Amino acid sequence: MAMKKVMISIPEEMFTVLEKERNERYLETVPETIRVILSDYLRMKSRKLR
């Protein structure tokens, strides 16, 4: 799988929520947390389409 780097800006409130989620999931970084959340979301969405 090819990986692409993407830079995003997020509001402070969203960052705070992502930090909380990162700690709850024992992840190391916010970008890793975003990848996990997106992966979970897309996996659930693809199951609903079946």
C-alpha positions in Angstrom: 0.0 0.0 0.0 1.4 3.4 -1.0 1.4 6.0 1.7 0.9 9.7 1.1 1.7 12.5 3.7 -1.0 15.1 4.3 -0.7 18.1 6.5 -3.9 19.4 8.1 -4.9 22.2 10.4 -7.5 21.4 13.1 -9.2 23.6 15.7 -7.9 23.5 19.2 -11.1 21.9 20.5 -10.6 19.0 18.0 -7.0 18.6 19.0 -8.0 18.4 22.7 -10.5 15.6 21.9 -7.9 13.8 19.8 -5.4 14.0 22.6 -7.9 12.5 25.0 -8.7 9.7 22.5 -4.9 9.1 22.0 -4.4 8.6 25.7 -7.5 6.3 25.9 -6.2 4.1 23.0 -2.6 4.2 24.3 -1.4 5.6 20.9 1.8 7.6 20.6 0.8 10.5 18.3 -2.2 12.5 17.2 -1.6 11.6 13.5 -1.6 7.9 14.5 -4.9 8.5 16.4 -6.4 10.2 13.3 -5.4 7.2 11.1 -6.9 4.7 13.5 -10.2 6.7 13.8 -10.4 7.0 10.0 -9.6 3.4 9.5 -12.4 2.4 12.0 -14.8 4.7 10.3 -14.1 3.5 6.8 -14.3 -0.1 7.8 -17.7 0.4 9.5 -18.9 2.3 6.5 -17.9 -0.4 4.0 -19.7 -3.0 6.1 -22.9 -1.0 6.0 -22.7 -0.9 2.2 -22.6 -4.7 1.8 
